[in-house]
Amino acid sequence: MSVAPDRGARSPRASGRRGMVWLTVFVAVVVGASLALARRGGVVAPVGHPAPQFTLPNLQGRLTALSSFGPGNIALRFSSVNCTICDPDWAVLARWQALPGAPRIVAIEVGQPPDVVGVRLHHATYPVPVLIDASGAVASEYGVRTLPAFAFIDRFGRIVAVQSVTTRTGIWPDATWLRFVGRLQRADAAPALGGT
């Protein structure tokens, strides 16, 4: 009795080639993104170093600088109106900002101009400032790779953490938020870079 070969099965050699193709695509994307960032002159600011300064428009089109929110701890929340899990839970952000020792939260909408963001967010009341990073340049400078994400800046202007929100709801449990607030408070106790 003869057994017909399974036409759907792949040889180990074909599977290996497919793996190499995916690896090549992955490396090309990473290298391409790095080159694009370098061409723009951007450098991803590492944790512990000064936070990149920026000026972005708010929902009314007025330019607002990062320095206008200090001195003090700041949490930048990067999101996008095009992201299905990025729709901010404004009530949660307001509650977090009201906690003792909490940083000032600033929402940064990435990838769309102010008029588009305004139309998409027209129904909300904003307990935190909303700025527009239409080009995504500020998000890139902070090393944000996926949305939504937070960047935490201590009162000395240093980046303490940059972390994506990896929950299905796009918002962290309170315990996770409090863990990052604790990191900011510990950073406050450390001397500033350069001995300020």
Secondary structure as UniProt FT lines:
FT   TURN            7..8
FT   HELIX           12..39
FT   TURN            40..41
FT   TURN            47..48
FT   STRAND          55..58
FT   TURN            59..60
FT   STRAND          63..65
FT   HELIX           66..69
FT   STRAND          74..79
FT   TURN            81..82
FT   TURN            84..85
FT   HELIX           90..98
FT   TURN            100..101
FT   STRAND          104..110
FT   HELIX           114..120
FT   TURN            121..123
FT   STRAND          130..133
FT   TURN            134..135
FT   HELIX           137..141
FT   TURN            142..143
FT   STRAND          149..153
FT   TURN            155..156
FT   STRAND          158..164
FT   TURN            168..169
FT   HELIX           174..189
FT   TURN            193..194
//
